[in-house]
């Protein structure tokens, strides 16, 4: 049985360019960049914790990290004004009810 996946909005403010690049590269492996420091990721709870742990190894106390879990209703209400259809899921996803 597959683990349930949820959307997460991940935002960060990293003071050092070297740490910023490391975090950006790490997040590119987990999701899609919406802006320079904002990603959307479809993750299981296990992968979300793994990502948070990997980011904590990169970040320093002066940096900030925000992980926001999005329910389906919240996700539907988000709009990217200059990116129509930015939250459309790929058609190859399978769901079993």
C-alpha positions as CSV (number, residue, x, y, z in Angstrom):
1,X,0.0,0.0,0.0
2,X,1.4,3.4,-1.0
3,X,1.9,6.1,1.5
4,X,-0.4,9.1,1.2
5,X,1.2,12.2,-0.4
6,X,0.3,15.8,0.4
7,X,1.3,19.1,-1.1
8,X,3.8,21.2,0.9
9,X,4.8,24.8,0.3
10,X,8.4,25.3,1.4
11,X,9.8,28.7,1.9
12,X,13.2,29.7,3.1
13,X,15.3,32.8,3.8
14,X,19.0,31.9,3.7
15,X,21.6,34.6,4.3
16,X,24.6,33.0,2.7
17,X,24.6,32.4,-1.1
18,X,26.6,29.2,-0.7
19,X,24.0,27.7,1.7
20,X,21.2,29.1,-0.5
21,X,22.5,27.2,-3.5
22,X,22.8,24.0,-1.5
23,X,19.2,24.3,-0.3
24,X,18.0,25.2,-3.8
25,X,19.7,22.1,-5.3
26,X,18.4,19.8,-2.6
27,X,14.8,21.1,-3.1
28,X,15.0,20.7,-6.9
29,X,15.2,17.0,-6.2
30,X,12.0,17.1,-4.2
31,X,9.7,19.5,-6.0
32,X,9.2,22.5,-8.3
33,X,10.5,26.0,-7.8
34,X,7.7,28.6,-7.8
35,X,10.0,31.5,-6.9
36,X,13.7,31.7,-5.9
37,X,13.0,30.7,-2.3
38,X,9.6,29.0,-2.6
39,X,9.0,25.4,-3.7
40,X,6.0,23.2,-4.0
41,X,6.5,19.5,-3.2
42,X,4.2,16.5,-3.3
43,X,5.6,14.4,-0.4
44,X,4.8,11.6,1.9
45,X,5.1,12.4,5.6
46,X,8.3,10.3,5.7
47,X,9.9,12.2,2.8
48,X,8.8,15.5,4.3
49,X,10.7,14.7,7.5
50,X,13.7,13.5,5.6
51,X,13.8,16.7,3.6
52,X,13.4,18.8,6.8
53,X,16.3,16.9,8.3
54,X,18.5,17.4,5.2
55,X,17.7,21.1,5.2
56,X,18.5,21.5,8.9
57,X,22.0,20.2,8.2
58,X,22.5,23.0,5.6
59,X,20.9,25.9,7.5
60,X,22.4,28.0,10.2
61,X,20.5,29.6,13.1
62,X,20.3,33.0,11.2
63,X,18.4,31.3,8.4
64,X,14.6,30.7,8.3
65,X,12.6,27.7,7.0
66,X,8.9,27.4,6.7
67,X,7.1,24.1,5.7
68,X,3.4,24.5,5.2
69,X,1.3,21.4,4.6
70,X,-1.6,22.1,2.3
71,X,-4.9,20.3,2.4
72,X,-6.7,19.7,-0.9
73,X,-9.1,22.7,-0.3
74,X,-6.2,25.0,0.4
75,X,-4.3,23.8,-2.7
76,X,-7.4,24.5,-4.8
77,X,-7.6,28.1,-3.6
78,X,-4.0,29.0,-4.4
79,X,-3.5,31.0,-7.5
80,X,-0.4,31.9,-9.4
81,X,-1.4,35.1,-11.0
82,X,1.2,35.0,-13.7
83,X,1.3,31.2,-14.0
84,X,-2.1,29.9,-15.0
85,X,-2.5,26.2,-14.3
86,X,0.6,26.1,-12.0
87,X,-1.0,23.6,-9.7
88,X,-2.3,21.1,-12.2
89,X,-1.2,17.6,-11.3
90,X,0.3,15.4,-13.9
91,X,-2.1,12.9,-15.5
92,X,0.1,9.9,-14.8
93,X,-0.8,10.0,-11.1
94,X,-2.9,7.1,-9.9
95,X,-5.2,7.2,-6.9
96,X,-6.9,4.2,-5.3
97,X,-10.0,4.9,-3.3
